[in-house]
Amino acid sequence: MEHSDFDKVRASVKQQCGNKVVIQLDKGRNKVDIQEGIIQEAYPSVFTILTDDTEEKPSQLLSFSYTDIITKEIRMKLC
């Protein structure tokens, strides 16, 4: 992983703050969790997403590192 990749991902996420995204969380052993939410804040090492309130799950504030995107532990798609 190059430092420039990290900077590109961080800049991209920061630019999308306030936008709605679909996130796919890889939980291992073929388990995947898909949630929708809004990117709240972008900090130097992490960013936060406020998930939508559904019948199954109340809204949550999740935090991820930019490395999670680079290593494909999570995948994000703009809505």
Summary of the structure (lengths in Angstrom):
residues: 79
radius of gyration: 12.4
end to end distance: 27.6
largest distance: 40.8
contacts: 192
relative contact order: 0.26
helix: 23%
strand: 47%
